[in-house]
Amino acid sequence: MKIVAASDHAGVELRQEMADEARALGHEVTDLGPAPGVAIDYPVNGAMVGRLVAAGEYDLGLLVCGTGVGISIAANKIPGIRAVVCSEPFSAGLARQHNNANVLALGARVVGPGLARLIVRDWLNAEFEGGRHARRVDLITDLEAERQ
């Protein structure tokens, strides 16, 4: 799978851990930064990853900011994005299985590197189950259409 990763300045190290874990699982990862010491506002990179995933240039996205919340909100403003903030692996797996989440956001001030790798692993190893869940994801897509 093609994955794109980005963060704000608070999430540089954790983003690199997440990208490394995805690569270890055999995925192609493009890391958009920022580099250490470069300040960037989380909405910029959250929206950029959202746009790239929504456009089909990448299959999935990985995001990090201090809590994961702000950057996921920015990504979720892009139609077609279902970004989820997770602090443990169980919710991450279910977010893919039930919600077809296509962007995973973590908080660098919330999750350590070992746990982040477990979360990424469970998220990437899970697959959308479809069925009754597809109907619900379609309802979410309908809500996006109302906004436009």
Rosetta blueprint (number, residue, H / E / L):
1 M L
2 K E
3 I E
4 V E
5 A E
6 A E
7 S E
8 D L
9 H H
10 A H
11 G H
12 V H
13 E H
14 L H
15 R H
16 Q H
17 E H
18 M H
19 A H
20 D H
21 E H
22 A H
23 R H
24 A H
25 L L
26 G L
27 H L
28 E E
29 V E
30 T E
31 D E
32 L L
33 G L
34 P L
35 A L
36 P L
37 G L
38 V L
39 A L
40 I L
41 D L
42 Y H
43 P H
44 V H
45 N H
46 G H
47 A H
48 M H
49 V H
50 G H
51 R H
52 L H
53 V H
54 A H
55 A L
56 G L
57 E L
58 Y L
59 D L
60 L E
61 G E
62 L E
63 L E
64 V E
65 C E
66 G L
67 T L
68 G L
69 V H
70 G H
71 I H
72 S H
73 I H
74 A H
75 A H
76 N H
77 K L
78 I L
79 P L
80 G L
81 I L
82 R L
83 A E
84 V E
85 V E
86 C L
87 S L
88 E L
89 P H
90 F H
91 S H
92 A H
93 G H
94 L H
95 A H
96 R H
97 Q H
98 H H
99 N H
100 N L
101 A L
102 N L
103 V E
104 L E
105 A E
106 L E
107 G E
108 A L
109 R L
110 V L
111 V L
112 G L
113 P H
114 G H
115 L H
116 A H
117 R H
118 L H
119 I H
120 V H
121 R H
122 D H
123 W H
124 L H
125 N H
126 A L
127 E L
128 F L
129 E L
130 G L
131 G L
132 R H
133 H H
134 A H
135 R H
136 R H
137 V H
138 D H
139 L H
140 I H
141 T H
142 D H
143 L H
144 E H
145 A H
146 E H
147 R H
148 Q L
